[in-house]
Amino acid sequence: MLTIWEILVYALLVLVPLLVWLAVIARAVLRPHREPASRVAWVAVIAALPGLGMLFYLLLGETSIGRKRVARTGEVLDSLPSAGSFSTDCDPQHQPSIPARYAPLFRLGESVNGFRPVGGNTAELMTDSNSGIDSMVADMDAAVDHIHLIFYIWLADNNGLKVVEALKRAAGRGVACRAMADGLGSRAMIRSGHWKEMREAGVKVAIALPIGNPLFRAFHGRIDLRNHRKIVVIDDRVTYCGSQNCADPEFRVKPKFAPWVDILVRFEGPIARQNQYIFIGDWMADIDEDLRFMLETPIVCGGKGFPAQVIATGPTIRNSAMPETFETLMHSARRRLLITTPYYVPNESMQGALCAAARRGVDTTIIFPARNDAWQVAGASHSYYLELVKAGVNIHEYVGGLLHSKTMTVDDNISLIGSANMDRRSFDLNYENNILFCDAELSATIRGRQEQYLESSNPVSLDDIEAWPIHRRFWNNLLGMLGPVL
């Protein structure tokens, strides 16, 4: 017969885990800024796999970057000059002229970072990844004051080392060089001798979101919240934006998916100041160096040019900012909408916006890579194909490598390029940077590149999707259900 103490011990052994389990479920339900589908998915995971589910949720279920990081970022941004003041420094003739029907797009963009659209910009679409890096290096070799850059992935390959050597040369002639790389995506470069050589040559280097000890890092915020931005600013007048990391297209860390097919645009004009602002915010959040003076100098305006606006999102910015941007652009389309993205795990409203564009008669096309380096994301993406095709969306799969380009063109007038994917990571977890611009000529050039992608793509028809075996459809839909968790 059990004693009272033995009964109490057994009761505690059952009751305590049960209470912890219920507490984690309650935490998932009560977590703010989360879609109902995400809450349901996490509750299902915790309920189905009590032990592992609780562990996964505590490690990956919340978009916490750490209280200290949030506080530090807030202090830095509060100390910087008003982001909205940049557009007032140019002559009135260089202020942006935006058609009334597109003005709401830029007002939404302004609500994200406070940046107003600025005019007087020119741009050039790079031919490919190698020519883009060569153009960066040429601009670095011509720099006279400073070079600032952030990359999510920086490899010690041919292109990566070209940038390393350009920075060392610039620092050697007295140019202030600041280089930042993500602690996870660029860990090989950070641990290499090249990182030390840059520092010794006078380049100031910094790690964005350093990992430190992985076991302890989880207690200070999610380890997979990353700085996914790709920003280069030279002398406060030239900036680069796109999907291009600092690496060869062969991308030797994942060679079987190569080549990586990216897009990169070189901008010149006042828009560089907005990317400068984002860089300085990231730099000062990790490095104790006051760079506010660089945002207080007058913006140098060129001649006539198009209006553009930086939209930079991340876990310390409202979590709806990136999907709202994508959806608003989709809803604004009247004639043509063409999108490229390597990763597609949308929320319900984005999927609905894309379907609605096709249903109201917009020529709507989206291009994915035929082979994806993230199998779970590829499966989840496929779960959305049937609804898209039935709504009239033209789906194509690129077969010339891994299409990593993130682009959207609207009615051949408005375009968005940058680092953000159409998936939950870009919505909730990663720091991203994008540029929205209104220019028929540059949009036509971007559209031309998208048409080249189409030429190397295969269409996906309703018959193709319905021919998928039942086990494939089951697997895709299962991954799609877990999309909020992925």
BELZIUR-V606011 format. One record per residue. N is the residue number from 1. PSI is psi in whole degrees, -180 to 180 (none if undefined). OMEGA is omega in whole degrees, 0 to 359 (999 if undefined). D_CENTER is the distance of its C-alpha to the mean C-alpha in Angstrom with 2 decimals. Layout:
n=N psi=PSI omega=OMEGA d_center=D_CENTER
n=N psi=PSI omega=OMEGA d_center=D_CENTER
This chain:
n=1 psi=136 omega=182 d_center=62.98
n=2 psi=141 omega=175 d_center=59.82
n=3 psi=168 omega=179 d_center=60.28
n=4 psi=-35 omega=180 d_center=58.55
n=5 psi=-39 omega=177 d_center=56.39
n=6 psi=-39 omega=178 d_center=55.31
n=7 psi=-42 omega=179 d_center=54.45
n=8 psi=-41 omega=179 d_center=52.37
n=9 psi=-48 omega=179 d_center=50.53
n=10 psi=-39 omega=179 d_center=49.79
n=11 psi=-42 omega=179 d_center=48.72
n=12 psi=-39 omega=180 d_center=46.30
n=13 psi=-30 omega=179 d_center=44.90
n=14 psi=-43 omega=188 d_center=44.12
n=15 psi=-43 omega=184 d_center=43.36
n=16 psi=-50 omega=177 d_center=40.99
n=17 psi=-37 omega=179 d_center=38.47
n=18 psi=-42 omega=180 d_center=38.79
n=19 psi=-40 omega=177 d_center=38.10
n=20 psi=-44 omega=179 d_center=35.06
n=21 psi=-46 omega=179 d_center=33.78
n=22 psi=-35 omega=180 d_center=34.41
n=23 psi=-40 omega=179 d_center=32.81
n=24 psi=-40 omega=176 d_center=29.50
n=25 psi=-45 omega=179 d_center=29.66
n=26 psi=-38 omega=179 d_center=30.46
n=27 psi=-41 omega=179 d_center=27.52
n=28 psi=-37 omega=180 d_center=25.17
n=29 psi=-38 omega=185 d_center=26.95
n=30 psi=-9 omega=183 d_center=26.99
n=31 psi=126 omega=182 d_center=23.42
n=32 psi=168 omega=175 d_center=22.19
n=33 psi=44 omega=179 d_center=19.11
n=34 psi=139 omega=178 d_center=19.01
n=35 psi=149 omega=177 d_center=19.77
n=36 psi=-39 omega=180 d_center=23.25
n=37 psi=-36 omega=179 d_center=22.10
n=38 psi=-42 omega=178 d_center=20.07
n=39 psi=-45 omega=181 d_center=23.18
n=40 psi=-43 omega=181 d_center=25.41
n=41 psi=-44 omega=181 d_center=23.46
n=42 psi=-39 omega=177 d_center=23.57
n=43 psi=-40 omega=178 d_center=27.20
n=44 psi=-42 omega=179 d_center=28.07
n=45 psi=-45 omega=181 d_center=26.64
n=46 psi=-39 omega=180 d_center=28.48
n=47 psi=-39 omega=183 d_center=31.62
n=48 psi=-34 omega=182 d_center=31.70
n=49 psi=75 omega=190 d_center=31.02
n=50 psi=-53 omega=182 d_center=32.34
n=51 psi=-58 omega=180 d_center=32.06
n=52 psi=-38 omega=181 d_center=28.93
n=53 psi=-43 omega=178 d_center=27.33
n=54 psi=-42 omega=179 d_center=27.93
n=55 psi=-46 omega=179 d_center=26.62
n=56 psi=-42 omega=182 d_center=23.39
n=57 psi=-45 omega=182 d_center=22.93
n=58 psi=-30 omega=179 d_center=23.75
n=59 psi=-38 omega=191 d_center=21.34
n=60 psi=-3 omega=189 d_center=18.40
n=61 psi=-13 omega=184 d_center=19.33
n=62 psi=144 omega=183 d_center=18.29
n=63 psi=57 omega=180 d_center=15.19
n=64 psi=123 omega=177 d_center=17.33
n=65 psi=2 omega=178 d_center=16.16
n=66 psi=137 omega=183 d_center=19.81
n=67 psi=-41 omega=181 d_center=22.20
n=68 psi=-41 omega=181 d_center=22.76
n=69 psi=-43 omega=179 d_center=19.13
n=70 psi=-45 omega=180 d_center=18.83
n=71 psi=-44 omega=181 d_center=22.17
n=72 psi=-45 omega=179 d_center=21.47
n=73 psi=-42 omega=179 d_center=18.26
n=74 psi=-42 omega=179 d_center=20.31
n=75 psi=-42 omega=181 d_center=23.19
n=76 psi=-50 omega=183 d_center=21.31
n=77 psi=-36 omega=178 d_center=19.76
n=78 psi=-28 omega=182 d_center=23.21
n=79 psi=-16 omega=182 d_center=24.87
n=80 psi=156 omega=175 d_center=22.97
n=81 psi=156 omega=180 d_center=24.54
n=82 psi=128 omega=180 d_center=23.66
n=83 psi=-29 omega=183 d_center=20.47
n=84 psi=-8 omega=183 d_center=22.47
n=85 psi=-15 omega=186 d_center=25.24
n=86 psi=-32 omega=186 d_center=23.68
n=87 psi=-6 omega=185 d_center=24.53
n=88 psi=-3 omega=186 d_center=28.22
n=89 psi=-15 omega=183 d_center=29.09
n=90 psi=158 omega=176 d_center=29.46
n=91 psi=150 omega=181 d_center=32.64
n=92 psi=-34 omega=182 d_center=32.94
n=93 psi=-16 omega=179 d_center=33.10
n=94 psi=4 omega=176 d_center=29.59
n=95 psi=149 omega=187 d_center=28.11
n=96 psi=142 omega=173 d_center=25.86
n=97 psi=107 omega=185 d_center=27.68
n=98 psi=127 omega=176 d_center=25.61
n=99 psi=144 omega=186 d_center=27.43
n=100 psi=-35 omega=184 d_center=28.18
n=101 psi=-20 omega=179 d_center=26.52
n=102 psi=-9 omega=182 d_center=23.07
n=103 psi=-40 omega=179 d_center=23.57
n=104 psi=-29 omega=178 d_center=22.19
n=105 psi=-44 omega=182 d_center=18.74
n=106 psi=-27 omega=174 d_center=18.67
n=107 psi=-39 omega=176 d_center=20.36
n=108 psi=-45 omega=178 d_center=17.59
n=109 psi=-40 omega=180 d_center=15.11
n=110 psi=-32 omega=182 d_center=17.70
n=111 psi=-15 omega=182 d_center=17.76
n=112 psi=-56 omega=184 d_center=14.26
n=113 psi=-9 omega=184 d_center=14.92
n=114 psi=1 omega=180 d_center=18.43
n=115 psi=128 omega=171 d_center=17.88
n=116 psi=154 omega=176 d_center=20.35
n=117 psi=140 omega=179 d_center=20.10
n=118 psi=139 omega=180 d_center=21.95
n=119 psi=-174 omega=177 d_center=24.17
n=120 psi=24 omega=182 d_center=25.69
n=121 psi=147 omega=172 d_center=22.75
n=122 psi=163 omega=184 d_center=23.19
n=123 psi=159 omega=176 d_center=20.90
n=124 psi=127 omega=176 d_center=21.29
n=125 psi=126 omega=180 d_center=19.37
n=126 psi=146 omega=183 d_center=19.65
n=127 psi=-44 omega=179 d_center=21.77
n=128 psi=-175 omega=183 d_center=19.85
n=129 psi=-45 omega=183 d_center=18.05
n=130 psi=-43 omega=179 d_center=21.34
n=131 psi=-31 omega=177 d_center=22.34
n=132 psi=-45 omega=178 d_center=19.03
n=133 psi=-41 omega=179 d_center=19.61
n=134 psi=-39 omega=178 d_center=23.25
n=135 psi=-42 omega=176 d_center=22.50
n=136 psi=-47 omega=182 d_center=20.47
n=137 psi=-41 omega=178 d_center=23.44
n=138 psi=-42 omega=178 d_center=25.91
n=139 psi=-37 omega=177 d_center=24.33
n=140 psi=-39 omega=179 d_center=24.34
n=141 psi=-22 omega=179 d_center=27.97
n=142 psi=-3 omega=183 d_center=28.77
n=143 psi=143 omega=180 d_center=27.19
n=144 psi=-18 omega=183 d_center=29.88
n=145 psi=-58 omega=183 d_center=28.33
n=146 psi=158 omega=173 d_center=24.93
n=147 psi=126 omega=178 d_center=21.85
n=148 psi=135 omega=177 d_center=18.61
n=149 psi=149 omega=173 d_center=15.62
n=150 psi=134 omega=171 d_center=12.65
n=151 psi=141 omega=173 d_center=11.35
n=152 psi=-49 omega=178 d_center=9.66
n=153 psi=124 omega=177 d_center=12.41
n=154 psi=111 omega=183 d_center=15.64
n=155 psi=153 omega=177 d_center=18.59
n=156 psi=54 omega=178 d_center=22.24
n=157 psi=-164 omega=184 d_center=22.90
n=158 psi=-54 omega=181 d_center=24.32
n=159 psi=-41 omega=180 d_center=21.37
n=160 psi=-41 omega=181 d_center=20.20
n=161 psi=-26 omega=173 d_center=23.77
n=162 psi=-43 omega=180 d_center=24.20
n=163 psi=-40 omega=177 d_center=21.70
n=164 psi=-49 omega=183 d_center=23.50
n=165 psi=-36 omega=178 d_center=26.80
n=166 psi=-41 omega=178 d_center=25.76
n=167 psi=-42 omega=179 d_center=24.72
n=168 psi=-41 omega=178 d_center=28.04
n=169 psi=-44 omega=181 d_center=29.99
n=170 psi=-45 omega=179 d_center=28.50
n=171 psi=-35 omega=180 d_center=29.19
n=172 psi=-27 omega=179 d_center=32.65
n=173 psi=13 omega=172 d_center=33.53
n=174 psi=6 omega=177 d_center=32.47
n=175 psi=134 omega=178 d_center=28.96
n=176 psi=115 omega=183 d_center=26.87
n=177 psi=126 omega=177 d_center=23.97
n=178 psi=122 omega=183 d_center=21.20
n=179 psi=130 omega=181 d_center=18.73
n=180 psi=139 omega=179 d_center=16.11
n=181 psi=147 omega=182 d_center=14.51
n=182 psi=139 omega=184 d_center=12.81
n=183 psi=-23 omega=179 d_center=15.79
n=184 psi=-54 omega=184 d_center=14.91
n=185 psi=-29 omega=182 d_center=13.06
n=186 psi=25 omega=186 d_center=15.63
n=187 psi=-35 omega=180 d_center=18.52
n=188 psi=-42 omega=178 d_center=20.86
n=189 psi=-43 omega=182 d_center=20.64
n=190 psi=-35 omega=180 d_center=21.07
n=191 psi=-7 omega=185 d_center=24.10
n=192 psi=168 omega=176 d_center=25.56
n=193 psi=-21 omega=181 d_center=28.30
n=194 psi=-35 omega=179 d_center=26.17
n=195 psi=-45 omega=178 d_center=24.36
n=196 psi=-40 omega=180 d_center=27.85
n=197 psi=-40 omega=177 d_center=29.14
n=198 psi=-45 omega=180 d_center=26.57
n=199 psi=-44 omega=180 d_center=27.55
n=200 psi=-27 omega=179 d_center=31.20
n=201 psi=-5 omega=179 d_center=30.79
n=202 psi=3 omega=176 d_center=29.68
n=203 psi=128 omega=175 d_center=25.88
n=204 psi=120 omega=183 d_center=24.40
n=205 psi=149 omega=181 d_center=21.82
n=206 psi=150 omega=178 d_center=19.69
n=207 psi=122 omega=177 d_center=17.70
n=208 psi=125 omega=180 d_center=14.54
n=209 psi=62 omega=180 d_center=15.07
n=210 psi=144 omega=184 d_center=18.15
n=211 psi=-44 omega=184 d_center=19.22
n=212 psi=-141 omega=177 d_center=22.94
n=213 psi=115 omega=184 d_center=25.14
n=214 psi=-31 omega=182 d_center=23.15
n=215 psi=-38 omega=180 d_center=26.07
n=216 psi=-23 omega=182 d_center=26.01
n=217 psi=-34 omega=182 d_center=22.28
n=218 psi=-25 omega=180 d_center=22.04
n=219 psi=-9 omega=182 d_center=24.45
n=220 psi=15 omega=181 d_center=22.22
n=221 psi=161 omega=184 d_center=18.98
n=222 psi=136 omega=182 d_center=16.88
n=223 psi=-22 omega=184 d_center=16.51
n=224 psi=11 omega=169 d_center=13.35
n=225 psi=113 omega=192 d_center=11.30
n=226 psi=160 omega=172 d_center=9.48
n=227 psi=99 omega=186 d_center=8.23
n=228 psi=7 omega=185 d_center=5.41
n=229 psi=154 omega=173 d_center=6.15
n=230 psi=101 omega=186 d_center=8.71
n=231 psi=134 omega=170 d_center=11.40
n=232 psi=128 omega=176 d_center=15.09
n=233 psi=128 omega=182 d_center=17.72
n=234 psi=119 omega=178 d_center=21.37
n=235 psi=26 omega=175 d_center=24.30
n=236 psi=18 omega=181 d_center=22.40
n=237 psi=-20 omega=179 d_center=22.88
n=238 psi=135 omega=176 d_center=20.66
n=239 psi=154 omega=179 d_center=16.89
n=240 psi=145 omega=179 d_center=14.60
n=241 psi=142 omega=178 d_center=11.28
n=242 psi=-160 omega=182 d_center=9.77
n=243 psi=-3 omega=188 d_center=8.53
n=244 psi=120 omega=169 d_center=11.42
n=245 psi=174 omega=180 d_center=11.71
n=246 psi=81 omega=187 d_center=15.12
n=247 psi=163 omega=174 d_center=17.05
n=248 psi=153 omega=176 d_center=19.52
n=249 psi=-22 omega=177 d_center=18.75
n=250 psi=-19 omega=173 d_center=21.11
n=251 psi=71 omega=193 d_center=18.59
n=252 psi=-10 omega=174 d_center=21.55
n=253 psi=-20 omega=175 d_center=19.95
n=254 psi=65 omega=190 d_center=19.60
n=255 psi=-26 omega=185 d_center=22.21
n=256 psi=-14 omega=178 d_center=23.33
n=257 psi=-5 omega=186 d_center=20.24
n=258 psi=159 omega=359 d_center=20.48
n=259 psi=151 omega=170 d_center=20.11
n=260 psi=126 omega=182 d_center=16.35
n=261 psi=109 omega=187 d_center=16.16
n=262 psi=171 omega=174 d_center=13.59
n=263 psi=142 omega=182 d_center=13.66
n=264 psi=133 omega=179 d_center=14.04
n=265 psi=134 omega=174 d_center=15.78
n=266 psi=118 omega=179 d_center=18.01
n=267 psi=146 omega=174 d_center=18.61
n=268 psi=129 omega=180 d_center=21.74
n=269 psi=-167 omega=185 d_center=22.85
n=270 psi=-22 omega=181 d_center=22.15
n=271 psi=-23 omega=179 d_center=18.41
n=272 psi=-32 omega=181 d_center=18.29
n=273 psi=-36 omega=180 d_center=19.46
n=274 psi=-41 omega=173 d_center=16.47
n=275 psi=-34 omega=176 d_center=14.14
n=276 psi=-43 omega=179 d_center=17.06
n=277 psi=-45 omega=180 d_center=16.95
n=278 psi=-43 omega=179 d_center=13.38
n=279 psi=-48 omega=183 d_center=14.48
n=280 psi=-38 omega=176 d_center=17.76
n=281 psi=-45 omega=179 d_center=16.46
n=282 psi=-42 omega=183 d_center=14.53
n=283 psi=-49 omega=184 d_center=17.63
n=284 psi=-21 omega=176 d_center=20.19
n=285 psi=-24 omega=182 d_center=18.62
n=286 psi=-25 omega=185 d_center=19.45
n=287 psi=136 omega=180 d_center=22.22
n=288 psi=74 omega=177 d_center=25.42
n=289 psi=122 omega=183 d_center=25.59
n=290 psi=112 omega=181 d_center=26.04
n=291 psi=17 omega=183 d_center=24.34
n=292 psi=-29 omega=181 d_center=24.95
n=293 psi=-26 omega=182 d_center=27.60
n=294 psi=-17 omega=178 d_center=25.12
n=295 psi=-1 omega=182 d_center=23.87
n=296 psi=-10 omega=178 d_center=27.49
n=297 psi=150 omega=180 d_center=28.71
n=298 psi=145 omega=177 d_center=29.16
n=299 psi=134 omega=177 d_center=26.59
n=300 psi=116 omega=180 d_center=28.12
n=301 psi=142 omega=175 d_center=28.16
n=302 psi=-136 omega=177 d_center=28.91
n=303 psi=-142 omega=179 d_center=30.67
n=304 psi=150 omega=180 d_center=29.72
n=305 psi=-176 omega=186 d_center=26.23
n=306 psi=160 omega=177 d_center=23.64
n=307 psi=144 omega=179 d_center=21.71
n=308 psi=163 omega=184 d_center=18.01
n=309 psi=134 omega=175 d_center=15.72
n=310 psi=135 omega=174 d_center=12.55
n=311 psi=107 omega=183 d_center=10.33
n=312 psi=125 omega=185 d_center=8.37
n=313 psi=171 omega=180 d_center=7.66
n=314 psi=177 omega=185 d_center=8.25
n=315 psi=-13 omega=175 d_center=11.23
n=316 psi=10 omega=175 d_center=13.70
n=317 psi=158 omega=185 d_center=12.94
n=318 psi=136 omega=190 d_center=14.24
n=319 psi=-14 omega=181 d_center=12.54
n=320 psi=-3 omega=190 d_center=13.40
n=321 psi=-48 omega=184 d_center=11.66
n=322 psi=-49 omega=177 d_center=8.76
n=323 psi=-35 omega=177 d_center=11.30
n=324 psi=-40 omega=180 d_center=13.94
n=325 psi=-50 omega=179 d_center=12.43
n=326 psi=-47 omega=184 d_center=12.21
n=327 psi=-40 omega=180 d_center=15.61
n=328 psi=-40 omega=176 d_center=17.30
n=329 psi=-42 omega=178 d_center=16.66
n=330 psi=-44 omega=181 d_center=18.07
n=331 psi=-23 omega=182 d_center=21.00
n=332 psi=-15 omega=183 d_center=21.75
n=333 psi=137 omega=178 d_center=22.42
n=334 psi=-28 omega=182 d_center=26.15
n=335 psi=-53 omega=185 d_center=26.74
n=336 psi=141 omega=177 d_center=23.88
n=337 psi=119 omega=180 d_center=20.31
n=338 psi=130 omega=187 d_center=18.56
n=339 psi=141 omega=167 d_center=15.12
n=340 psi=136 omega=177 d_center=13.64
n=341 psi=138 omega=179 d_center=11.04
n=342 psi=-25 omega=186 d_center=11.59
n=343 psi=121 omega=184 d_center=10.87
n=344 psi=100 omega=172 d_center=12.55
n=345 psi=80 omega=189 d_center=13.52
n=346 psi=166 omega=165 d_center=13.92
n=347 psi=175 omega=186 d_center=15.88
n=348 psi=-40 omega=183 d_center=19.36
n=349 psi=-34 omega=178 d_center=18.97
n=350 psi=-43 omega=176 d_center=16.25
n=351 psi=-41 omega=178 d_center=18.47
n=352 psi=-39 omega=180 d_center=21.36
n=353 psi=-39 omega=180 d_center=19.94
n=354 psi=-43 omega=177 d_center=19.41
n=355 psi=-40 omega=181 d_center=22.88
n=356 psi=-36 omega=178 d_center=24.42
n=357 psi=-47 omega=180 d_center=23.43
n=358 psi=-40 omega=183 d_center=25.35
n=359 psi=-27 omega=179 d_center=28.18
n=360 psi=11 omega=172 d_center=28.90
n=361 psi=5 omega=177 d_center=29.40
n=362 psi=133 omega=175 d_center=26.19
n=363 psi=99 omega=191 d_center=25.80
n=364 psi=123 omega=182 d_center=22.57
n=365 psi=139 omega=175 d_center=21.02
n=366 psi=136 omega=184 d_center=17.99
n=367 psi=127 omega=176 d_center=17.63
n=368 psi=162 omega=171 d_center=16.45
n=369 psi=142 omega=178 d_center=17.35
n=370 psi=-36 omega=176 d_center=20.83
n=371 psi=128 omega=184 d_center=20.21
n=372 psi=141 omega=180 d_center=17.11
n=373 psi=-13 omega=178 d_center=16.64
n=374 psi=96 omega=187 d_center=15.82
n=375 psi=-36 omega=182 d_center=19.10
n=376 psi=-37 omega=178 d_center=18.47
n=377 psi=-38 omega=178 d_center=15.42
n=378 psi=-45 omega=179 d_center=17.57
n=379 psi=-44 omega=178 d_center=20.43
n=380 psi=-41 omega=178 d_center=18.67
n=381 psi=-42 omega=182 d_center=17.41
n=382 psi=-25 omega=181 d_center=21.05
n=383 psi=-16 omega=180 d_center=22.33
n=384 psi=-8 omega=186 d_center=21.03
n=385 psi=-47 omega=187 d_center=22.69
n=386 psi=-48 omega=181 d_center=26.13
n=387 psi=-41 omega=180 d_center=25.35
n=388 psi=-49 omega=182 d_center=23.26
n=389 psi=-42 omega=178 d_center=26.09
n=390 psi=-29 omega=178 d_center=28.78
n=391 psi=-14 omega=180 d_center=27.20
n=392 psi=8 omega=177 d_center=27.37
n=393 psi=133 omega=176 d_center=23.83
n=394 psi=116 omega=179 d_center=24.15
n=395 psi=132 omega=176 d_center=22.19
n=396 psi=148 omega=178 d_center=22.15
n=397 psi=123 omega=184 d_center=21.20
n=398 psi=132 omega=185 d_center=20.66
n=399 psi=6 omega=183 d_center=23.14
n=400 psi=21 omega=184 d_center=22.77
n=401 psi=-167 omega=177 d_center=20.31
n=402 psi=108 omega=180 d_center=16.84
n=403 psi=103 omega=184 d_center=15.14
n=404 psi=-3 omega=183 d_center=11.63
n=405 psi=133 omega=178 d_center=11.37
n=406 psi=105 omega=184 d_center=9.11
n=407 psi=154 omega=171 d_center=11.76
n=408 psi=125 omega=174 d_center=13.84
n=409 psi=137 omega=184 d_center=17.33
n=410 psi=115 omega=175 d_center=19.67
n=411 psi=27 omega=177 d_center=23.41
n=412 psi=21 omega=179 d_center=23.07
n=413 psi=-37 omega=184 d_center=22.61
n=414 psi=138 omega=177 d_center=19.12
n=415 psi=153 omega=174 d_center=15.89
n=416 psi=127 omega=174 d_center=12.16
n=417 psi=161 omega=177 d_center=10.15
n=418 psi=-151 omega=186 d_center=7.02
n=419 psi=-12 omega=189 d_center=3.94
n=420 psi=132 omega=172 d_center=2.87
n=421 psi=169 omega=177 d_center=5.72
n=422 psi=59 omega=179 d_center=8.76
n=423 psi=173 omega=186 d_center=9.33
n=424 psi=-29 omega=179 d_center=10.28
n=425 psi=-46 omega=180 d_center=8.05
n=426 psi=-26 omega=180 d_center=4.96
n=427 psi=-43 omega=193 d_center=8.04
n=428 psi=-27 omega=195 d_center=9.94
n=429 psi=-38 omega=189 d_center=9.08
n=430 psi=149 omega=166 d_center=6.06
n=431 psi=127 omega=184 d_center=6.01
n=432 psi=158 omega=172 d_center=3.49
n=433 psi=139 omega=183 d_center=6.03
n=434 psi=159 omega=174 d_center=7.69
n=435 psi=128 omega=175 d_center=11.43
n=436 psi=132 omega=180 d_center=13.76
n=437 psi=156 omega=180 d_center=17.21
n=438 psi=102 omega=181 d_center=20.61
n=439 psi=120 omega=183 d_center=22.65
n=440 psi=-39 omega=184 d_center=24.62
n=441 psi=-50 omega=180 d_center=25.10
n=442 psi=-37 omega=177 d_center=21.55
n=443 psi=-38 omega=177 d_center=20.43
n=444 psi=-35 omega=178 d_center=23.32
n=445 psi=-43 omega=176 d_center=22.19
n=446 psi=-42 omega=179 d_center=18.72
n=447 psi=-39 omega=177 d_center=20.68
n=448 psi=-40 omega=177 d_center=22.98
n=449 psi=-40 omega=177 d_center=20.31
n=450 psi=-38 omega=178 d_center=19.27
n=451 psi=-35 omega=175 d_center=23.01
n=452 psi=-39 omega=176 d_center=23.23
n=453 psi=-40 omega=180 d_center=20.75
n=454 psi=-38 omega=180 d_center=23.04
n=455 psi=-23 omega=179 d_center=26.03
n=456 psi=26 omega=183 d_center=24.75
n=457 psi=157 omega=175 d_center=23.88
n=458 psi=134 omega=177 d_center=26.14
n=459 psi=149 omega=176 d_center=26.41
n=460 psi=117 omega=184 d_center=26.32
n=461 psi=169 omega=176 d_center=29.28
n=462 psi=-39 omega=178 d_center=30.55
n=463 psi=-40 omega=179 d_center=33.24
n=464 psi=-45 omega=183 d_center=30.82
n=465 psi=-44 omega=182 d_center=29.04
n=466 psi=-17 omega=178 d_center=32.40
n=467 psi=-9 omega=178 d_center=33.73
n=468 psi=136 omega=178 d_center=31.29
n=469 psi=157 omega=186 d_center=33.53
n=470 psi=-34 omega=180 d_center=33.59
n=471 psi=-33 omega=178 d_center=32.26
n=472 psi=-42 omega=179 d_center=29.07
n=473 psi=-39 omega=178 d_center=28.62
n=474 psi=-47 omega=181 d_center=29.37
n=475 psi=-45 omega=179 d_center=26.80
n=476 psi=-45 omega=182 d_center=24.04
n=477 psi=-34 omega=177 d_center=24.95
n=478 psi=-45 omega=178 d_center=25.20
n=479 psi=-37 omega=177 d_center=21.64
n=480 psi=-38 omega=177 d_center=20.62
n=481 psi=-32 omega=180 d_center=22.57
n=482 psi=6 omega=180 d_center=20.68
n=483 psi=-45 omega=179 d_center=17.29
n=484 psi=-25 omega=178 d_center=17.03
n=485 psi=-39 omega=180 d_center=17.91
n=486 psi=none omega=999 d_center=15.67
